[in-house]
Amino acid sequence: MPPFLLRMVLWLRHPPSRNQRIAIAVICGIGIAFAAIEWLVGWPDWLTADRLPRGPRLTTP
């Protein structure tokens, strides 16, 4: 059985407290908001990591 199904069964048998449910909802909401902003606006260029050279490249003739 996959681990996420086992966790779901445990949550059904012993549900989390109200504060935990609120915290989970807030974290999911923040993630969904970031995904929506990225989807609507796009990824900013200043957040894109550029590859830096790792020293001189030696080529054989």
N, CA, C and O atoms as a Maestro MAE file, in Angstrom:
{
 s_m_m2io_version
 :::
 2.0.0
}

f_m_ct {
 s_m_title
 :::
 protein
 m_atom[244] {
  # First column is atom index #
  i_m_mmod_type
  r_m_x_coord
  r_m_y_coord
  r_m_z_coord
  i_m_residue_number
  s_m_chain_name
  s_m_pdb_residue_name
  s_m_pdb_atom_name
  i_m_atomic_number
  :::
  1 25 0.843 -1.171 0.000 1 A "MET " " N  " 7
  2 3 0.000 0.000 0.000 1 A "MET " " CA " 6
  3 2 0.894 1.242 0.000 1 A "MET " " C  " 6
  4 15 1.851 1.306 0.772 1 A "MET " " O  " 8
  5 25 0.601 2.225 -0.848 2 A "PRO " " N  " 7
  6 3 1.426 3.444 -0.898 2 A "PRO " " CA " 6
  7 2 1.379 4.208 0.434 2 A "PRO " " C  " 6
  8 15 0.367 4.186 1.135 2 A "PRO " " O  " 8
  9 25 2.473 4.872 0.765 3 A "PRO " " N  " 7
  10 3 2.539 5.571 2.059 3 A "PRO " " CA " 6
  11 2 1.476 6.652 2.239 3 A "PRO " " C  " 6
  12 15 0.989 6.855 3.352 3 A "PRO " " O  " 8
  13 25 1.104 7.358 1.149 4 A "PHE " " N  " 7
  14 3 0.113 8.420 1.310 4 A "PHE " " CA " 6
  15 2 -1.257 7.846 1.665 4 A "PHE " " C  " 6
  16 15 -2.038 8.504 2.352 4 A "PHE " " O  " 8
  17 25 -1.559 6.634 1.210 5 A "LEU " " N  " 7
  18 3 -2.825 6.019 1.596 5 A "LEU " " CA " 6
  19 2 -2.812 5.624 3.076 5 A "LEU " " C  " 6
  20 15 -3.825 5.745 3.765 5 A "LEU " " O  " 8
  21 25 -1.672 5.158 3.551 6 A "LEU " " N  " 7
  22 3 -1.566 4.844 4.973 6 A "LEU " " CA " 6
  23 2 -1.754 6.098 5.815 6 A "LEU " " C  " 6
  24 15 -2.412 6.051 6.854 6 A "LEU " " O  " 8
  25 25 -1.188 7.207 5.384 7 A "ARG " " N  " 7
  26 3 -1.355 8.454 6.120 7 A "ARG " " CA " 6
  27 2 -2.815 8.897 6.098 7 A "ARG " " C  " 6
  28 15 -3.316 9.410 7.099 7 A "ARG " " O  " 8
  29 25 -3.500 8.709 4.979 8 A "MET " " N  " 7
  30 3 -4.913 9.068 4.904 8 A "MET " " CA " 6
  31 2 -5.743 8.219 5.863 8 A "MET " " C  " 6
  32 15 -6.666 8.724 6.502 8 A "MET " " O  " 8
  33 25 -5.418 6.931 5.963 9 A "VAL " " N  " 7
  34 3 -6.134 6.059 6.884 9 A "VAL " " CA " 6
  35 2 -5.909 6.508 8.327 9 A "VAL " " C  " 6
  36 15 -6.837 6.527 9.135 9 A "VAL " " O  " 8
  37 25 -4.651 6.872 8.639 10 A "LEU " " N  " 7
  38 3 -4.366 7.355 9.989 10 A "LEU " " CA " 6
  39 2 -5.127 8.648 10.284 10 A "LEU " " C  " 6
  40 15 -5.610 8.838 11.400 10 A "LEU " " O  " 8
  41 25 -5.236 9.529 9.304 11 A "TRP " " N  " 7
  42 3 -5.978 10.774 9.509 11 A "TRP " " CA " 6
  43 2 -7.466 10.495 9.697 11 A "TRP " " C  " 6
  44 15 -8.143 11.213 10.433 11 A "TRP " " O  " 8
  45 25 -7.981 9.456 9.034 12 A "LEU " " N  " 7
  46 3 -9.395 9.117 9.225 12 A "LEU " " CA " 6
  47 2 -9.646 8.548 10.618 12 A "LEU " " C  " 6
  48 15 -10.675 8.833 11.231 12 A "LEU " " O  " 8
  49 25 -8.720 7.755 11.111 13 A "ARG " " N  " 7
  50 3 -8.892 7.142 12.428 13 A "ARG " " CA " 6
  51 2 -8.622 8.130 13.551 13 A "ARG " " C  " 6
  52 15 -9.312 8.114 14.570 13 A "ARG " " O  " 8
  53 25 -7.623 8.990 13.373 14 A "HIS " " N  " 7
  54 3 -7.251 9.984 14.381 14 A "HIS " " CA " 6
  55 2 -7.101 11.324 13.682 14 A "HIS " " C  " 6
  56 15 -5.988 11.707 13.322 14 A "HIS " " O  " 8
  57 25 -8.197 12.043 13.484 15 A "PRO " " N  " 7
  58 3 -8.122 13.302 12.736 15 A "PRO " " CA " 6
  59 2 -7.273 14.352 13.466 15 A "PRO " " C  " 6
  60 15 -7.208 14.360 14.695 15 A "PRO " " O  " 8
  61 25 -6.623 15.239 12.697 16 A "PRO " " N  " 7
  62 3 -5.796 16.275 13.312 16 A "PRO " " CA " 6
  63 2 -6.661 17.295 14.047 16 A "PRO " " C  " 6
  64 15 -7.864 17.397 13.809 16 A "PRO " " O  " 8
  65 25 -6.031 18.042 14.937 17 A "SER " " N  " 7
  66 3 -6.747 19.057 15.692 17 A "SER " " CA " 6
  67 2 -7.158 20.211 14.783 17 A "SER " " C  " 6
  68 15 -6.727 20.301 13.634 17 A "SER " " O  " 8
  69 25 -7.985 21.076 15.313 18 A "ARG " " N  " 7
  70 3 -8.479 22.203 14.528 18 A "ARG " " CA " 6
  71 2 -7.325 23.115 14.112 18 A "ARG " " C  " 6
  72 15 -7.295 23.597 12.979 18 A "ARG " " O  " 8
  73 25 -6.383 23.352 15.011 19 A "ASN " " N  " 7
  74 3 -5.235 24.216 14.685 19 A "ASN " " CA " 6
  75 2 -4.368 23.602 13.590 19 A "ASN " " C  " 6
  76 15 -3.860 24.321 12.729 19 A "ASN " " O  " 8
  77 25 -4.194 22.293 13.613 20 A "GLN " " N  " 7
  78 3 -3.422 21.630 12.557 20 A "GLN " " CA " 6
  79 2 -4.136 21.741 11.216 20 A "GLN " " C  " 6
  80 15 -3.495 21.962 10.188 20 A "GLN " " O  " 8
  81 25 -5.456 21.589 11.220 21 A "ARG " " N  " 7
  82 3 -6.208 21.717 9.962 21 A "ARG " " CA " 6
  83 2 -6.097 23.125 9.405 21 A "ARG " " C  " 6
  84 15 -5.980 23.308 8.193 21 A "ARG " " O  " 8
  85 25 -6.131 24.128 10.287 22 A "ILE " " N  " 7
  86 3 -5.987 25.517 9.832 22 A "ILE " " CA " 6
  87 2 -4.592 25.731 9.259 22 A "ILE " " C  " 6
  88 15 -4.445 26.357 8.210 22 A "ILE " " O  " 8
  89 25 -3.570 25.221 9.933 23 A "ALA " " N  " 7
  90 3 -2.195 25.375 9.451 23 A "ALA " " CA " 6
  91 2 -2.016 24.694 8.092 23 A "ALA " " C  " 6
  92 15 -1.375 25.252 7.202 23 A "ALA " " O  " 8
  93 25 -2.572 23.509 7.930 24 A "ILE " " N  " 7
  94 3 -2.474 22.798 6.658 24 A "ILE " " CA " 6
  95 2 -3.179 23.569 5.555 24 A "ILE " " C  " 6
  96 15 -2.670 23.662 4.438 24 A "ILE " " O  " 8
  97 25 -4.353 24.126 5.861 25 A "ALA " " N  " 7
  98 3 -5.106 24.905 4.874 25 A "ALA " " CA " 6
  99 2 -4.333 26.161 4.471 25 A "ALA " " C  " 6
  100 15 -4.320 26.530 3.297 25 A "ALA " " O  " 8
  101 25 -3.687 26.819 5.440 26 A "VAL " " N  " 7
  102 3 -2.916 28.027 5.139 26 A "VAL " " CA " 6
  103 2 -1.715 27.687 4.257 26 A "VAL " " C  " 6
  104 15 -1.437 28.396 3.290 26 A "VAL " " O  " 8
  105 25 -1.013 26.622 4.578 27 A "ILE " " N  " 7
  106 3 0.157 26.222 3.778 27 A "ILE " " CA " 6
  107 2 -0.264 25.849 2.361 27 A "ILE " " C  " 6
  108 15 0.395 26.239 1.397 27 A "ILE " " O  " 8
  109 25 -1.353 25.099 2.225 28 A "CYS " " N  " 7
  110 3 -1.851 24.752 0.882 28 A "CYS " " CA " 6
  111 2 -2.289 25.999 0.124 28 A "CYS " " C  " 6
  112 15 -2.042 26.112 -1.077 28 A "CYS " " O  " 8
  113 25 -2.936 26.933 0.812 29 A "GLY " " N  " 7
  114 3 -3.366 28.174 0.175 29 A "GLY " " CA " 6
  115 2 -2.204 28.997 -0.327 29 A "GLY " " C  " 6
  116 15 -2.261 29.561 -1.420 29 A "GLY " " O  " 8
  117 25 -1.133 29.072 0.477 30 A "ILE " " N  " 7
  118 3 0.062 29.814 0.048 30 A "ILE " " CA " 6
  119 2 0.674 29.155 -1.185 30 A "ILE " " C  " 6
  120 15 1.070 29.843 -2.126 30 A "ILE " " O  " 8
  121 25 0.751 27.834 -1.184 31 A "GLY " " N  " 7
  122 3 1.298 27.129 -2.349 31 A "GLY " " CA " 6
  123 2 0.460 27.336 -3.595 31 A "GLY " " C  " 6
  124 15 0.999 27.552 -4.681 31 A "GLY " " O  " 8
  125 25 -0.851 27.273 -3.445 32 A "ILE " " N  " 7
  126 3 -1.743 27.493 -4.593 32 A "ILE " " CA " 6
  127 2 -1.638 28.931 -5.087 32 A "ILE " " C  " 6
  128 15 -1.673 29.181 -6.292 32 A "ILE " " O  " 8
  129 25 -1.508 29.886 -4.148 33 A "ALA " " N  " 7
  130 3 -1.368 31.290 -4.548 33 A "ALA " " CA " 6
  131 2 -0.072 31.506 -5.330 33 A "ALA " " C  " 6
  132 15 -0.075 32.199 -6.348 33 A "ALA " " O  " 8
  133 25 1.039 30.917 -4.864 34 A "PHE " " N  " 7
  134 3 2.299 31.032 -5.605 34 A "PHE " " CA " 6
  135 2 2.179 30.406 -6.990 34 A "PHE " " C  " 6
  136 15 2.670 30.970 -7.968 34 A "PHE " " O  " 8
  137 25 1.537 29.252 -7.082 35 A "ALA " " N  " 7
  138 3 1.369 28.593 -8.383 35 A "ALA " " CA " 6
  139 2 0.508 29.438 -9.314 35 A "ALA " " C  " 6
  140 15 0.792 29.535 -10.508 35 A "ALA " " O  " 8
  141 25 -0.541 30.048 -8.773 36 A "ALA " " N  " 7
  142 3 -1.423 30.884 -9.603 36 A "ALA " " CA " 6
  143 2 -0.692 32.131 -10.085 36 A "ALA " " C  " 6
  144 15 -0.830 32.519 -11.246 36 A "ALA " " O  " 8
  145 25 0.082 32.760 -9.209 37 A "ILE " " N  " 7
  146 3 0.845 33.948 -9.615 37 A "ILE " " CA " 6
  147 2 1.857 33.582 -10.688 37 A "ILE " " C  " 6
  148 15 2.020 34.306 -11.671 37 A "ILE " " O  " 8
  149 25 2.540 32.451 -10.497 38 A "GLU " " N  " 7
  150 3 3.523 32.022 -11.500 38 A "GLU " " CA " 6
  151 2 2.844 31.708 -12.825 38 A "GLU " " C  " 6
  152 15 3.391 32.006 -13.887 38 A "GLU " " O  " 8
  153 25 1.672 31.117 -12.772 39 A "TRP " " N  " 7
  154 3 0.963 30.761 -13.999 39 A "TRP " " CA " 6
  155 2 0.444 32.012 -14.717 39 A "TRP " " C  " 6
  156 15 0.496 32.091 -15.944 39 A "TRP " " O  " 8
  157 25 -0.056 32.987 -13.949 40 A "LEU " " N  " 7
  158 3 -0.626 34.190 -14.563 40 A "LEU " " CA " 6
  159 2 0.450 35.168 -15.033 40 A "LEU " " C  " 6
  160 15 0.348 35.717 -16.130 40 A "LEU " " O  " 8
  161 25 1.474 35.389 -14.219 41 A "VAL " " N  " 7
  162 3 2.468 36.415 -14.506 41 A "VAL " " CA " 6
  163 2 3.689 35.834 -15.192 41 A "VAL " " C  " 6
  164 15 4.255 36.456 -16.090 41 A "VAL " " O  " 8
  165 25 4.091 34.663 -14.782 42 A "GLY " " N  " 7
  166 3 5.293 34.049 -15.341 42 A "GLY " " CA " 6
  167 2 6.428 34.116 -14.346 42 A "GLY " " C  " 6
  168 15 6.325 34.785 -13.318 42 A "GLY " " O  " 8
  169 25 7.497 33.433 -14.647 43 A "TRP " " N  " 7
  170 3 8.655 33.377 -13.767 43 A "TRP " " CA " 6
  171 2 9.539 34.590 -14.047 43 A "TRP " " C  " 6
  172 15 9.922 34.809 -15.196 43 A "TRP " " O  " 8
  173 25 9.876 35.390 -13.020 44 A "PRO " " N  " 7
  174 3 10.709 36.574 -13.268 44 A "PRO " " CA " 6
  175 2 12.137 36.188 -13.645 44 A "PRO " " C  " 6
  176 15 12.688 35.203 -13.153 44 A "PRO " " O  " 8
  177 25 12.713 36.990 -14.529 45 A "ASP " " N  " 7
  178 3 14.068 36.707 -14.993 45 A "ASP " " CA " 6
  179 2 15.095 36.818 -13.874 45 A "ASP " " C  " 6
  180 15 16.100 36.107 -13.884 45 A "ASP " " O  " 8
  181 25 14.851 37.707 -12.906 46 A "TRP " " N  " 7
  182 3 15.832 37.904 -11.840 46 A "TRP " " CA " 6
  183 2 15.876 36.717 -10.887 46 A "TRP " " C  " 6
  184 15 16.805 36.616 -10.085 46 A "TRP " " O  " 8
  185 25 14.888 35.806 -10.953 47 A "LEU " " N  " 7
  186 3 14.907 34.618 -10.113 47 A "LEU " " CA " 6
  187 2 15.492 33.402 -10.820 47 A "LEU " " C  " 6
  188 15 15.639 32.343 -10.210 47 A "LEU " " O  " 8
  189 25 15.825 33.544 -12.089 48 A "THR " " N  " 7
  190 3 16.376 32.437 -12.845 48 A "THR " " CA " 6
  191 2 17.883 32.338 -12.592 48 A "THR " " C  " 6
  192 15 18.619 33.308 -12.770 48 A "THR " " O  " 8
  193 25 18.315 31.183 -12.186 49 A "ALA " " N  " 7
  194 3 19.743 30.977 -11.921 49 A "ALA " " CA " 6
  195 2 20.460 30.677 -13.227 49 A "ALA " " C  " 6
  196 15 20.040 29.815 -14.000 49 A "ALA " " O  " 8
  197 25 21.538 31.395 -13.458 50 A "ASP " " N  " 7
  198 3 22.356 31.151 -14.637 50 A "ASP " " CA " 6
  199 2 23.507 30.236 -14.248 50 A "ASP " " C  " 6
  200 15 24.037 30.318 -13.140 50 A "ASP " " O  " 8
  201 25 23.879 29.377 -15.159 51 A "ARG " " N  " 7
  202 3 25.014 28.496 -14.885 51 A "ARG " " CA " 6
  203 2 26.301 29.293 -14.987 51 A "ARG " " C  " 6
  204 15 26.529 30.029 -15.947 51 A "ARG " " O  " 8
  205 25 27.132 29.129 -13.975 52 A "LEU " " N  " 7
  206 3 28.424 29.786 -13.982 52 A "LEU " " CA " 6
  207 2 29.481 28.808 -14.465 52 A "LEU " " C  " 6
  208 15 29.397 27.615 -14.171 52 A "LEU " " O  " 8
  209 25 30.482 29.294 -15.205 53 A "PRO " " N  " 7
  210 3 31.547 28.397 -15.643 53 A "PRO " " CA " 6
  211 2 32.348 27.910 -14.442 53 A "PRO " " C  " 6
  212 15 32.554 28.658 -13.486 53 A "PRO " " O  " 8
  213 25 32.795 26.671 -14.488 54 A "ARG " " N  " 7
  214 3 33.531 26.059 -13.367 54 A "ARG " " CA " 6
  215 2 35.022 25.951 -13.684 54 A "ARG " " C  " 6
  216 15 35.640 24.918 -13.427 54 A "ARG " " O  " 8
  217 25 35.571 26.968 -14.217 55 A "GLY " " N  " 7
  218 3 36.996 26.935 -14.511 55 A "GLY " " CA " 6
  219 2 37.243 26.851 -16.005 55 A "GLY " " C  " 6
  220 15 36.304 26.794 -16.798 55 A "GLY " " O  " 8
  221 25 38.503 26.843 -16.380 56 A "PRO " " N  " 7
  222 3 38.822 26.820 -17.812 56 A "PRO " " CA " 6
  223 2 38.473 25.463 -18.426 56 A "PRO " " C  " 6
  224 15 38.671 24.406 -17.828 56 A "PRO " " O  " 8
  225 25 37.954 25.543 -19.626 57 A "ARG " " N  " 7
  226 3 37.625 24.320 -20.361 57 A "ARG " " CA " 6
  227 2 38.783 24.021 -21.321 57 A "ARG " " C  " 6
  228 15 39.135 24.843 -22.167 57 A "ARG " " O  " 8
  229 25 39.346 22.866 -21.176 58 A "LEU " " N  " 7
  230 3 40.461 22.471 -22.031 58 A "LEU " " CA " 6
  231 2 39.937 21.608 -23.172 58 A "LEU " " C  " 6
  232 15 39.215 20.633 -22.958 58 A "LEU " " O  " 8
  233 25 40.307 21.979 -24.357 59 A "THR " " N  " 7
  234 3 39.917 21.200 -25.522 59 A "THR " " CA " 6
  235 2 41.168 20.611 -26.155 59 A "THR " " C  " 6
  236 15 42.231 21.232 -26.166 59 A "THR " " O  " 8
  237 25 41.027 19.439 -26.665 60 A "THR " " N  " 7
  238 3 42.145 18.808 -27.343 60 A "THR " " CA " 6
  239 2 42.069 19.097 -28.833 60 A "THR " " C  " 6
  240 15 40.992 19.043 -29.426 60 A "THR " " O  " 8
  241 25 43.212 19.404 -29.439 61 A "PRO " " N  " 7
  242 3 43.184 19.715 -30.885 61 A "PRO " " CA " 6
  243 2 42.948 18.506 -31.746 61 A "PRO " " C  " 6
  244 15 42.901 18.621 -32.971 61 A "PRO " " O  " 8
  :::
 }
 m_bond[243] {
  # First column is bond index #
  i_m_from
  i_m_to
  i_m_order
  :::
  1 1 2 1
  2 2 3 1
  3 3 4 2
  4 3 5 1
  5 5 6 1
  6 6 7 1
  7 7 8 2
  8 7 9 1
  9 9 10 1
  10 10 11 1
  11 11 12 2
  12 11 13 1
  13 13 14 1
  14 14 15 1
  15 15 16 2
  16 15 17 1
  17 17 18 1
  18 18 19 1
  19 19 20 2
  20 19 21 1
  21 21 22 1
  22 22 23 1
  23 23 24 2
  24 23 25 1
  25 25 26 1
  26 26 27 1
  27 27 28 2
  28 27 29 1
  29 29 30 1
  30 30 31 1
  31 31 32 2
  32 31 33 1
  33 33 34 1
  34 34 35 1
  35 35 36 2
  36 35 37 1
  37 37 38 1
  38 38 39 1
  39 39 40 2
  40 39 41 1
  41 41 42 1
  42 42 43 1
  43 43 44 2
  44 43 45 1
  45 45 46 1
  46 46 47 1
  47 47 48 2
  48 47 49 1
  49 49 50 1
  50 50 51 1
  51 51 52 2
  52 51 53 1
  53 53 54 1
  54 54 55 1
  55 55 56 2
  56 55 57 1
  57 57 58 1
  58 58 59 1
  59 59 60 2
  60 59 61 1
  61 61 62 1
  62 62 63 1
  63 63 64 2
  64 63 65 1
  65 65 66 1
  66 66 67 1
  67 67 68 2
  68 67 69 1
  69 69 70 1
  70 70 71 1
  71 71 72 2
  72 71 73 1
  73 73 74 1
  74 74 75 1
  75 75 76 2
  76 75 77 1
  77 77 78 1
  78 78 79 1
  79 79 80 2
  80 79 81 1
  81 81 82 1
  82 82 83 1
  83 83 84 2
  84 83 85 1
  85 85 86 1
  86 86 87 1
  87 87 88 2
  88 87 89 1
  89 89 90 1
  90 90 91 1
  91 91 92 2
  92 91 93 1
  93 93 94 1
  94 94 95 1
  95 95 96 2
  96 95 97 1
  97 97 98 1
  98 98 99 1
  99 99 100 2
  100 99 101 1
  101 101 102 1
  102 102 103 1
  103 103 104 2
  104 103 105 1
  105 105 106 1
  106 106 107 1
  107 107 108 2
  108 107 109 1
  109 109 110 1
  110 110 111 1
  111 111 112 2
  112 111 113 1
  113 113 114 1
  114 114 115 1
  115 115 116 2
  116 115 117 1
  117 117 118 1
  118 118 119 1
  119 119 120 2
  120 119 121 1
  121 121 122 1
  122 122 123 1
  123 123 124 2
  124 123 125 1
  125 125 126 1
  126 126 127 1
  127 127 128 2
  128 127 129 1
  129 129 130 1
  130 130 131 1
  131 131 132 2
  132 131 133 1
  133 133 134 1
  134 134 135 1
  135 135 136 2
  136 135 137 1
  137 137 138 1
  138 138 139 1
  139 139 140 2
  140 139 141 1
  141 141 142 1
  142 142 143 1
  143 143 144 2
  144 143 145 1
  145 145 146 1
  146 146 147 1
  147 147 148 2
  148 147 149 1
  149 149 150 1
  150 150 151 1
  151 151 152 2
  152 151 153 1
  153 153 154 1
  154 154 155 1
  155 155 156 2
  156 155 157 1
  157 157 158 1
  158 158 159 1
  159 159 160 2
  160 159 161 1
  161 161 162 1
  162 162 163 1
  163 163 164 2
  164 163 165 1
  165 165 166 1
  166 166 167 1
  167 167 168 2
  168 167 169 1
  169 169 170 1
  170 170 171 1
  171 171 172 2
  172 171 173 1
  173 173 174 1
  174 174 175 1
  175 175 176 2
  176 175 177 1
  177 177 178 1
  178 178 179 1
  179 179 180 2
  180 179 181 1
  181 181 182 1
  182 182 183 1
  183 183 184 2
  184 183 185 1
  185 185 186 1
  186 186 187 1
  187 187 188 2
  188 187 189 1
  189 189 190 1
  190 190 191 1
  191 191 192 2
  192 191 193 1
  193 193 194 1
  194 194 195 1
  195 195 196 2
  196 195 197 1
  197 197 198 1
  198 198 199 1
  199 199 200 2
  200 199 201 1
  201 201 202 1
  202 202 203 1
  203 203 204 2
  204 203 205 1
  205 205 206 1
  206 206 207 1
  207 207 208 2
  208 207 209 1
  209 209 210 1
  210 210 211 1
  211 211 212 2
  212 211 213 1
  213 213 214 1
  214 214 215 1
  215 215 216 2
  216 215 217 1
  217 217 218 1
  218 218 219 1
  219 219 220 2
  220 219 221 1
  221 221 222 1
  222 222 223 1
  223 223 224 2
  224 223 225 1
  225 225 226 1
  226 226 227 1
  227 227 228 2
  228 227 229 1
  229 229 230 1
  230 230 231 1
  231 231 232 2
  232 231 233 1
  233 233 234 1
  234 234 235 1
  235 235 236 2
  236 235 237 1
  237 237 238 1
  238 238 239 1
  239 239 240 2
  240 239 241 1
  241 241 242 1
  242 242 243 1
  243 243 244 2
  :::
 }
}
